[in-house]
């Protein structure tokens, strides 16, 4: 199981965390990965200056709404 956690705190929300979550939900469903990928949210990860904070199994990433597809392909699809 791959666990993706997206920060939904105020700073990341302003930078597009809602769009990141919605796109990840779509990509997980479109690729039939609902049984293999868990998507969750959390509040501040303490790295607000880096953009929308996302962890994949505790590895930190900074993701923009425009970069979700590339992030998903590189960090999720390549590992399932």
Residue, then its C-alpha position, 0 to 999 in steps of 0.5 A: x500500500x502506498x500512502x499519499x498525504x497532502x497538506x490541507x493547511x492554510x498556506x498549502x490551500x492557498x497554493x492549490x492543495x484542493x486541486x492537487x487532492x482532486x487530481x490525485x483522486x482522479x488519477x488513482x481512480x482512472x488507473x484502478x489503484x484504489x486498492x493500492x494507494x491510500x490518499x489522506x490529508x493533514x495539516x501543516x507539515x512545517x515546510x510552507x515555503x515549498x508549495x503544496x506539501x505531499x508525502x509518499x510513504x513519509x518521503x517529502x515532495x513539493x507539488x504544484x497543481x500543474x505538476x500533479x500528473x508528472x508527480x503521479x507518474x514518477x512517484x506512484x505509477x512507477x512504484x505499483 
